[in-house]
Amino acid sequence: MASIVTYDVPEKHREVKKALFALDYKDQVAGVSCKIIYFPNTTVYHSTKTPKEARTDVQAICTKLEIDLERCVATIWDDWSAICGEDFK
């Protein structure tokens, strides 16, 4: 099962994302009508984790980095629609 998770943190955005990348999360996926779909800044995708596992990963990273996790939503990546976006510079 693939999942997408989006979160808000007040600081250390790059550190959170880097830690998620180390767990094989991605900030982009291959598209159909567009070559690559780029997610919003604090949204990531994992090809095999459940939403509960994804949420738990974000919580654990925030605890380790000693930052507040203000909001977090994880769901199954299914039946979606997207604006392709552009690569982060």
C-alpha positions in Angstrom: 0.0 0.0 0.0 1.3 3.5 -0.9 0.7 6.5 1.4 1.0 10.2 1.3 1.6 12.3 4.4 1.5 16.0 4.9 2.7 17.8 8.1 3.4 21.2 9.6 6.4 22.0 11.8 7.4 25.4 13.1 11.1 24.9 12.3 13.7 22.5 10.9 11.7 21.7 7.7 14.8 20.6 5.8 16.0 18.3 8.6 12.5 16.6 8.8 12.4 16.0 5.1 16.0 14.7 5.0 15.2 12.2 7.8 12.1 11.1 5.8 14.2 10.7 2.7 16.5 8.4 4.7 13.4 6.2 5.3 12.7 6.1 1.5 10.0 8.7 1.4 9.9 10.8 -1.8 8.8 14.4 -2.6 7.8 13.5 -6.1 6.3 10.6 -8.1 6.0 9.7 -11.8 2.9 11.1 -13.4 0.7 10.1 -16.3 -0.3 13.4 -17.9 2.9 15.0 -16.6 6.3 13.4 -16.4 6.8 14.1 -12.7 4.4 15.3 -9.9 6.1 17.5 -7.4 4.5 17.5 -3.9 4.0 20.6 -1.8 7.0 21.4 0.5 5.9 19.4 3.6 4.3 16.5 1.8 5.9 13.1 1.0 5.0 9.8 -0.4 6.1 6.2 0.5 5.4 3.3 -1.8 4.9 0.6 0.9 4.0 2.2 4.2 0.5 2.4 5.6 -0.9 5.8 6.7 -0.5 4.9 10.3 3.2 3.9 9.7 3.8 7.2 7.8 2.3 9.3 10.6 4.3 7.4 13.2 7.5 8.0 11.2 6.8 11.8 11.1 6.1 11.8 14.9 9.3 9.9 15.7 11.4 12.2 13.6 9.9 15.3 15.2 10.5 13.8 18.6 14.1 13.0 17.7 14.7 16.5 16.4 12.9 18.0 19.4 10.4 20.0 17.4 6.6 20.3 17.6 4.5 18.5 15.1 1.7 21.0 14.7 -0.4 19.1 12.1 -0.1 15.8 10.3 -2.4 13.9 8.0 -1.6 10.6 6.3 -3.8 8.7 3.9 -3.7 6.0 1.2 -2.3 7.3 -2.1 -5.2 6.3 -4.4 -7.5 8.0 -6.9 -5.8 11.4 -7.0 -5.6 14.5 -9.1 -2.7 16.8 -9.3 -1.1 20.0 -10.7 2.3 18.8 -11.7 4.3 21.6 -10.1 8.0 22.3 -10.6 11.1 21.0 -9.0 12.3 22.6 -5.8 15.2 24.9 -6.5 
